[in-house]
Amino acid sequence: MTVLAQTDPATPAARLPAVMDGLLAMIERETELVRAGKLTEAAALAEPKAELSRQYLALAQSLKNSEAGGAHGAPGELEALRRRHDLFQALLQVNLTVLATAHAVSEGILRGVHEELTRKAAPSTYGASGMPSTPPASAAQPLTVSRIL
């Protein structure tokens, strides 16, 4: 029976905390940047965050497989990893909420710009009831966004 040792840097249990710390730092930084509206800087973190995520998933899967195969670490070590994982999940939820909010806001802005452009492109007319008519769907113009600003 193999025993996972904290001192053996080759074990997933020994490497996982360092990868988790790096990923947590990256996620916290991304959250700060998105909240501050610095989306270009936040986007630059995508590749390093993806690499740390891949490492985290590989180590977590390896640890899960070693536990299923009969290898057990020290109970305190595994419990500490579980607590860290719970903290990680909470911070990740905050990050996902901030990203979803930023996405919804930017989508709302683009929809508003598109509606305003469509309204201005269509002629202003009144219907049979004397109420202003809504622009027909054919008046909608495609919206082009430049990402280089």
Summary of the structure (lengths in Angstrom):
residues: 149
radius of gyration: 25.2
end to end distance: 58.7
largest distance: 84.6
contacts: 337
relative contact order: 0.11
helix: 68%
strand: 4%
